[in-house]
Amino acid sequence: MFIHVESTPTEEDREWVHQRLIDFNRARFEVSQSFPVAVFVDDDDGVRQGGLTGRTFGNWLMIEYFWLAEDTRGQGYGSKLLAALEQEAIQRGCRFAMLDTLDFQAKPFYEKQGYRVVYTMDAYPQLGKRHYMVKEFAVEGAC
């Protein structure tokens, strides 16, 4: 056996490790699958102006990517997209949501939507910050 560093690993190399980690975790979690979810906003001409993607996994909605066109921002579409995604997650049985955002992105927006910072990574990648945020859904019958 020998150890070697790949300074330019292929996507196959990276996926090889990723898939083995998924297999390892799946054998130990009480939930074995995550399910993708996405919400989009299109203009009157059908041109996509924004979207939000994530995955549901057991009790959790994991928000991955959120983007709105510059001229679409500030009109309430972000809140509507997030609310629609959260509602779908609740229907799937989720009780919590998690995400991360950079200091120049949307931390104040998420705080207005009920998310709270649980950890901040300073000096990311050098001078910035990366905020990890969670939200507990107000779900009837939940503890």
Backbone as a ProteinNet text record, in pm:
[ID]
protein_1_A
[PRIMARY]
MFIHVESTPTEEDREWVHQRLIDFNRARFEVSQSFPVAVFVDDDDGVRQGGLTGRTFGNWLMIEYFWLAEDTRGQGYGSKLLAALEQEAIQRGCRFAMLDTLDFQAKPFYEKQGYRVVYTMDAYPQLGKRHYMVKEFAVEGAC
[TERTIARY]
85.1	0	89.3	40.3	114.5	16.3	57.2	-25.6	28.9	-61.9	-18.6	-121.2	-72.8	-156.1	-190.1	-317.3	-362.7	-393.3	-310.9	-337.6	-448.3	-480.1	-591.4	-675.3	-744.9	-823.9	-936.5	-971.5	-1082.6	-1213.7	-1320.1	-1452	-1481	-1433.5	-1449.4	-1377	-1256.7	-1182.5	-1263	-1314.8	-1391	-1519.8	-1587	-1712.3	-1688.8	-1573.7	-1539.7	-1542.2	-1477.7	-1475	-1615.3	-1682.1	-1815	-1911.5	-1912.6	-2004.6	-1976.4	-1851.3	-1818.4	-1860	-1848.5	-1896.1	-2048	-2117.9	-2264	-2301.3	-2236.2	-2265.8	-2242.2	-2131.3	-2098.5	-2207.6	-2243	-2342.8	-2479.8	-2518.4	-2650.5	-2669.6	-2563.9	-2573.3	-2592.7	-2569.6	-2576.2	-2689.3	-2741.3	-2853.1	-2982.8	-3078	-3210.6	-3291.4	-3246.4	-3305	-3196.9	-3231.9	-3127.3	-3128.8	-3230	-3235.4	-3265.1	-3211.4	-3251.2	-3322.6	-3408	-3490.4	-3474	-3442.6	-3424.2	-3555.4	-3543.2	-3658.5	-3607.3	-3689.2	-3651.5	-3776.1	-3758.5	-3865.1	-3806.1	-3884.6	-3836	-3936.1	-3888	-3973.8	-3936.7	-4038.7	-4021.2	-4097.1	-4047.1	-4119.9	-4235.1	-4309	-4426.9	-4393.9	-4268.8	-4225.4	-4170.5	-4174.9	-4125.9	-3976	-3911	-3766.6	-3740.8	-3660.6	-3631.2	-3557.6	-3609.6	-3551.2	-3490.1	-3512.6	-3454.2	-3491	-3418.4	-3446.1	-3380.5	-3432.8	-3387.7	-3390	-3278.3	-3271.2	-3232.1	-3268.2	-3232.9	-3261	-3249.5	-3277.9	-3348.2	-3440.7	-3500.2	-3440.2	-3411.6	-3344.9	-3395	-3485.9	-3543.4	-3615.5	-3574.5	-3635.4	-3587	-3493.5	-3422.2	-3442.3	-3460	-3446.6	-3307.1	-3229.3	-3093.9	-3095.2	-3089.3	-3092.6	-2953.9	-2950.5	-2823	-2790	-2873.2	-2843.4	-2966.5	-2943.3	-3052.5	-3000.2	-3068.2	-3025.4	-3146.2	-3140.9	-3240.8	-3169.6	-3226.3	-3171.7	-3172.8	-3072.9	-3058.1	-3186.3	-3249.4	-3367.1	-3493.1	-3482.4	-3595	-3589	-3472.6	-3454	-3529.5	-3565.1	-3633.7	-3782	-3838.8	-3980.8	-4061.6	-3998.3	-4069.6	-4060.2	-3996	-3986.6	-3898.5	-3793.8	-3706.4	-3782.8	-3860.6	-3940.8	-4042.8	-4104.5	-4204.1	-4141.1	-4023.8	-3954.3	-3917.8	-3860.6	-3819.1	-3940.4	-4048.8	-4169.6	-4224.6	-4221.9	-4271.1	-4184.3	-4053.3	-3962.3	-3982.8	-3994.5	-4017.2	-4149.9	-4254.8	-4384.2	-4375.9	-4305.6	-4287.2	-4210.8	-4108.9	-4031.6	-4118.9	-4204	-4294.9	-4389.3	-4440.2	-4528.5	-4456.7	-4325.8	-4245.3	-4206.7	-4245.7	-4217.8	-4100.4	-4044	-3928.9	-3973.7	-3888.3	-3912.2	-3809.5	-3701.4	-3590.8	-3537.8	-3468.4	-3397.3	-3258.2	-3164.3	-3027.3	-2973.3	-2878.3	-2814.9	-2685.2	-2606.1	-2491.6	-2491.1	-2441.9	-2437.1	-2311	-2257.3	-2137.3	-2175.4	-2080	-2111	-2160.5	-2127.3	-2174.2	-2301.4	-2355.4	-2473.7	-2601.3	-2668.3	-2806.2	-2835.1	-2736.6	-2760.5	-2876.8	-2884.1	-2997.5	-3132.8	-3134.9	-3257.2	-3303.6	-3213.3	-3249.9	-3293.4	-3228	-3267.9	-3411.7	-3450.1	-3587.9	-3686.8	-3639	-3724.9	-3724.8	-3659.3	-3662	-3542.1	-3439.4	-3317.9	-3227.1	-3149.4	-3053.6	-2916.8	-2815.8	-2678.2	-2644	-2593.3	-2548.3	-2395.8	-2333.4	-2187.5	-2141.7	-2036.1	-1974.1	-1828.7	-1791.8	-1653.6	-1585.3	-1495.7	-1423	-1307.8	-1256.5	-1141.6	-1168.9	-1292.9	-1331.2	-1352.9	-1292.3	-1178.4	-1050.7	-1050.2	-938.3	-988.1	-1064.4	-1108.6	-1258.9	-1332.2	-1477.3	-1525.3	-1655.6	-1719.6	-1819.1	-1835.1	-1935.6	-2025.6	-2155.2	-2252.1	-2334.1	-2345	-2429.1	-2554.2	-2670.5	-2795.8	-2898.4	-2986.8	-3093.6	-3225.1	-3331.8	-3466	-3547.3	-3625.1	-3718.5	-3856.9	-3921.8	-4054.6	-4158	-4256.5	-4369.2	-4467.6	-4454.7	-4536.5	-4629.9	-4758.7	-4855.1	-4817.6	-4824.3	-4795.5	-4646.5	-4560.9	-4417.1	-4383.3	-4279	-4236	-4184
-117.7	0	123.5	229.4	354.7	471.6	583	704.1	798.6	857.2	956	1068.4	1186.3	1305.5	1330.5	1356.5	1394.7	1544	1625.7	1769.3	1809.9	1724.5	1750.3	1622.7	1584.4	1461.8	1475.4	1366.5	1367.4	1367.3	1397.4	1390.2	1246	1149.6	1008.3	977.4	1032.5	1013	1065.6	1185	1247.4	1170.6	1128	1054.6	918.2	856.8	728.2	740.5	844.4	866.1	899.9	989.5	1033.2	914.9	829	716.4	619.3	597.1	507	565.8	696.8	761.3	750.1	771.2	755.4	613.9	514	374.1	345.6	396	377.2	438.6	564	633.8	567.5	530.7	470.4	344.5	269	145.1	172.9	296.8	327.9	422.8	499.8	590.4	512.9	563.5	504.1	542	644.6	687	666.7	602.7	569.1	652.5	735.7	811.7	958.4	1042.7	1182.9	1205.5	1305.4	1329.3	1473.6	1494.5	1630.5	1707.7	1839.4	1928.4	2061.2	2127.1	2256	2339.7	2471.4	2567.2	2673.4	2717.9	2816.3	2929.2	3043	3154.4	3191.7	3199.7	3236.3	3365.1	3446.3	3568.5	3534.6	3636.9	3615.4	3552.4	3563.6	3502.8	3361.9	3313.1	3179	3170.4	3284.7	3287.3	3273.9	3178.1	3153.1	3271.8	3319.8	3434.7	3398.9	3275.4	3235.2	3092.6	3041.2	2905.6	2875.4	2771.1	2726.7	2574.6	2512.8	2367.1	2317	2193.7	2132.1	1983.5	1922.9	1780.7	1764.1	1669.9	1634.8	1501.5	1492.4	1375.1	1356	1262.2	1241.2	1365.7	1418.3	1538.4	1668.8	1662.3	1782.1	1818.1	1948.6	2009	2067.3	2026	2079.6	2167.9	2298.9	2393.6	2398.7	2381.9	2375.5	2506.9	2544.7	2660.6	2749.2	2881.8	2978.9	3096.3	3128	3239.1	3309.4	3443	3525.8	3625.5	3650.3	3752.7	3887.5	3969	4098.7	4181.8	4194.5	4280.5	4217.4	4093.9	4025.3	4038.8	4075.6	4083.1	4201.6	4187.7	4295.5	4305.2	4207.7	4210.7	4101.7	4031	3929.1	3788.7	3773.5	3640.5	3546.2	3597.4	3513.8	3451.6	3533.3	3483.5	3380.7	3406.1	3312.7	3180	3186.2	3062.8	2981.9	3050.3	2981	2920.6	2995.6	2944.9	2822.4	2824.8	2710.8	2587.3	2607.1	2494.4	2439	2527.6	2483.7	2408.4	2457	2390.6	2249.4	2234.2	2100.5	2010.8	2066.1	1988.1	1944.7	2033.4	2000.1	1888.4	1896.8	1791.4	1657.5	1662.3	1539.9	1492.1	1564.7	1523.3	1591.3	1692.2	1762.4	1852.3	1862.9	1950.6	2062.8	2051.2	2146.9	2176.3	2289.8	2324	2370.8	2347.1	2394.1	2448.6	2542	2601.2	2665.9	2704.3	2790	2904.5	3018.6	3138.6	3216.9	3285.8	3366	3504.9	3575.3	3704.3	3807.4	3795	3891.3	3844	3729.8	3676.8	3715.8	3622.8	3646.9	3624.1	3637	3613	3695.4	3827	3904	3856.4	3817.8	3765.1	3640.2	3546.6	3422.9	3448.8	3541.8	3574.2	3626.4	3706.7	3756.3	3642.3	3532.3	3416.9	3316.6	3351.5	3266.2	3175.9	3191.5	3110.8	3176.4	3094.5	3148.3	3086	3163.1	3116.7	3021.3	2903	2808.4	2796.8	2843	2841.6	2937.1	3011.2	3097.4	3057.1	3029.7	2996.5	3127.1	3175.5	3298.1	3270.3	3376.8	3368.5	3275.4	3281.6	3194.3	3274.4	3249.3	3159	3221.4	3356.4	3423.2	3532.1	3626.7	3741.4	3740.5	3652.8	3650.4	3558.8	3533.3	3445.4	3355.8	3235.9	3142.7	3109.1	3134.5	3115.6	2989.7	2906.7	2787.6	2820.2	2801.6	2845.9	2732.2	2737	2637.4	2707.6	2635	2681.5	2560.9	2578.2	2474.1	2515.2	2425.1	2454.1	2441.6	2527.5	2518.8	2421	2294.2	2188.4	2134.5	2127.4	2072.8	1930.7	1903.2	1769.2	1742.3	1835.1	1815.5	1847.8	1786.4	1810.8	1951.3
0	0	0	-66.9	-65.6	-75.8	-20.9	-20.2	-124.7	-203.1	-302.4	-310.3	-338.6	-348.6	-494.4	-520.8	-654.5	-650.7	-714.6	-712.4	-808.4	-902.7	-994	-1008.2	-900.9	-908.2	-1009.9	-1073.2	-1167.8	-1091.1	-1161.2	-1098.9	-1056.6	-1133.1	-1096.2	-965.7	-947.8	-822.5	-703.9	-718.7	-610.2	-583.1	-689	-674.3	-610.7	-635.6	-575.4	-422.5	-370.3	-224.9	-174.2	-244.2	-203.5	-194.6	-293.9	-294.5	-180.9	-147.6	-37.5	97.2	110.6	232.7	243.6	133.2	133	173.6	115.3	147.8	296	348.9	490.8	578.9	550.4	631.5	621.2	500.6	477.7	561.5	579.4	656.9	806.2	849.7	992	1029.5	934.1	960.9	966.2	1045.9	1048.7	923.2	852	724.4	619.2	508.9	413.2	285.9	266.7	143.3	169.2	82.5	79	-54	-55.2	-173.3	-219.3	-346.1	-396.3	-401.9	-391.9	-404.3	-461.7	-542	-599.8	-622.3	-618.2	-643.6	-735.9	-834.1	-930.8	-946.9	-993.7	-1032.5	-1176.2	-1262.1	-1402.8	-1428.9	-1522.5	-1558.1	-1652.7	-1695.6	-1779.4	-1914.2	-1955.5	-2082	-2062.1	-1939.3	-1911.6	-1889.9	-1874.3	-1851.3	-1701.9	-1664.3	-1523.6	-1463.6	-1349.5	-1279.6	-1145.4	-1103	-975.8	-941.5	-843.4	-799.8	-667	-606.4	-475	-476.1	-438.6	-437.3	-299.2	-273.8	-147.3	-150.8	-34.6	-17.4	115.5	121.6	249.7	292.5	421.4	476.6	618.7	637.7	770.5	818.2	932.4	990.6	928.3	834.5	791	644.7	622.2	490.3	485.4	387.5	370.8	246.6	266.9	156.3	93.9	-38.4	-109.2	-180.9	-277.1	-361	-374.2	-370.5	-381	-461.6	-570.3	-654.6	-713.9	-716.1	-783	-872.2	-990.9	-1080	-1008	-1035.1	-966.3	-970.1	-1087	-1097.3	-1040.1	-989.8	-927.4	-775.1	-724.5	-578.9	-519.3	-391.8	-321	-351.5	-420.4	-456.5	-387	-291.9	-216.5	-273.7	-388.8	-449.2	-368	-307.6	-226	-109.5	-41.1	71.5	25.4	-91.1	-143.8	-184.8	-247.4	-285.1	-161.1	-61.8	60.1	131.6	140.6	206.8	133.7	1.1	-76.6	-53.5	-48.7	-23.4	116.5	214.7	351.9	364.6	298	304.7	247	136.5	78.5	175.8	241.1	338.6	455.2	503.3	613.8	570.3	448.4	397.8	389.1	370.6	365.9	505.7	610	746.5	812.7	749.1	808.2	922.5	1022.5	1137.2	1146.7	1070.4	1077.9	938.1	926.2	802.6	839.8	748.1	768.8	637.8	649.3	532.1	575.1	476.8	506.7	407.3	452.8	370.2	405	307.8	329.6	378	438.9	499.7	398.5	270.6	170.3	100.6	144.1	79.3	155	218.9	260.6	408.7	495.2	637.8	692.7	669.8	722.8	666.3	540	478.9	553.3	574.9	642.8	787	854.5	991.8	994.8	895.2	888.1	866.1	808.5	781.2	896.5	1008.8	1127.3	1145.3	1063.2	1078.1	1180.1	1250.3	1346.3	1321.2	1346.9	1329.5	1443	1408.7	1510.4	1511.7	1404.7	1400.1	1291.6	1319.4	1219.4	1203.5	1081.5	1049.1	1008.6	1093	1064	967.7	908.9	817.7	699.9	647.4	536.7	410.8	298.6	288.3	343.3	352.9	419.5	513	459.2	539.1	568.6	506.3	521.8	632	630	727.8	654.6	706.3	657	774.8	759	866.7	841.5	943.4	938.5	1018.8	955.2	1014.4	1016.4	1114.6	1125.8	1157.9	1130.7	1163.6	1207.3	1312.8	1354.5	1306.4	1234.6	1183.5	1294.4	1292.2	1384.3	1321.4	1357.5	1299.2	1405.6	1373.6	1468.7	1506.6	1634.9	1683.9	1706.6	1665.9	1687.7	1832.4	1881	2019.5	2035.8
[MASK]
+++++++++++++++++++++++++++++++++++++++++++++++++++++++++++++++++++++++++++++++++++++++++++++++++++++++++++++++++++++++++++++++++++++++++++++++

